[in-house]
């Protein structure tokens, strides 16, 4: 999402909470061989959050998750994790929807955001939209087809 949409992140240091929630702490792979390849790094415990991130970052839904405890990452430093969770603040992400609307003007958003459109039912996506580019983009980015590409 950060590479696709023009956005301003006022508190980028708070994005580490999302890394913890998704189990992908930068420079802390799950084991010595690193992270799994392909789609195998997405599991059922993180997929629901992935599907909600576009709505959370757009301000349509609050972040209602908290990072799970993982002593492998913290190496016995639980007090540090507790301090991180208590001091968590929203990263205050502002998406420039005017630029997004100009970029997708008179275009089908799905042609640019979804690789395999055969598995996506656009009628269902459009049912949850108010026909604005903003809602089309949010709803497309909230589909498994976008998250799993």
SULFENMO-V558481 format. One record per residue. PSI is psi as a letter, one per 40 degrees, with the letter a starting at -180 (* if undefined). OMEGA is omega as a letter, one per 20 degrees, with the letter a starting at -180 (none if undefined). Layout:
psi=PSI omega=OMEGA
psi=PSI omega=OMEGA
//
This chain:
psi=d omega=a
psi=d omega=r
psi=d omega=a
psi=d omega=a
psi=h omega=r
psi=h omega=a
psi=i omega=r
psi=h omega=a
psi=h omega=a
psi=d omega=a
psi=g omega=a
psi=d omega=r
psi=d omega=r
psi=e omega=r
psi=e omega=r
psi=d omega=r
psi=d omega=r
psi=d omega=r
psi=d omega=r
psi=d omega=a
psi=d omega=a
psi=e omega=r
psi=f omega=a
psi=g omega=r
psi=h omega=r
psi=h omega=r
psi=e omega=r
psi=g omega=a
psi=i omega=a
psi=d omega=r
psi=a omega=a
psi=d omega=r
psi=e omega=r
psi=a omega=a
psi=i omega=r
psi=i omega=a
psi=i omega=r
psi=a omega=a
psi=e omega=a
psi=e omega=r
psi=e omega=r
psi=h omega=r
psi=i omega=a
psi=d omega=a
psi=d omega=a
psi=e omega=a
psi=d omega=a
psi=d omega=r
psi=d omega=r
psi=d omega=a
psi=d omega=a
psi=e omega=a
psi=d omega=r
psi=d omega=r
psi=d omega=r
psi=d omega=a
psi=d omega=r
psi=e omega=r
psi=e omega=a
psi=e omega=a
psi=i omega=r
psi=i omega=r
psi=h omega=a
psi=f omega=a
psi=i omega=r
psi=i omega=a
psi=i omega=r
psi=i omega=r
psi=h omega=r
psi=g omega=a
psi=e omega=r
psi=d omega=r
psi=d omega=a
psi=e omega=r
psi=f omega=r
psi=e omega=a
psi=f omega=a
psi=d omega=a
psi=d omega=r
psi=d omega=r
psi=d omega=r
psi=d omega=r
psi=d omega=r
psi=d omega=a
psi=d omega=a
psi=d omega=a
psi=e omega=a
psi=h omega=r
psi=i omega=r
psi=h omega=r
psi=e omega=r
psi=g omega=a
psi=h omega=r
psi=h omega=r
psi=h omega=a
psi=g omega=a
psi=d omega=r
psi=d omega=r
psi=d omega=r
psi=d omega=a
psi=d omega=r
psi=d omega=a
psi=d omega=a
psi=e omega=a
psi=h omega=r
psi=f omega=r
psi=i omega=r
psi=h omega=a
psi=d omega=a
psi=d omega=r
psi=d omega=a
psi=d omega=a
psi=d omega=a
psi=h omega=r
psi=d omega=a
psi=g omega=a
psi=e omega=a
psi=d omega=a
psi=e omega=a
psi=h omega=r
psi=g omega=a
psi=d omega=r
psi=d omega=r
psi=d omega=r
psi=d omega=a
psi=d omega=r
psi=d omega=a
psi=e omega=a
psi=i omega=r
psi=f omega=r
psi=e omega=r
psi=i omega=r
psi=d omega=a
psi=d omega=a
psi=d omega=r
psi=d omega=a
psi=d omega=r
psi=d omega=a
psi=d omega=r
psi=d omega=r
psi=e omega=r
psi=e omega=r
psi=i omega=r
psi=d omega=r
psi=d omega=r
psi=d omega=a
psi=d omega=a
psi=e omega=r
psi=* omega=none
//
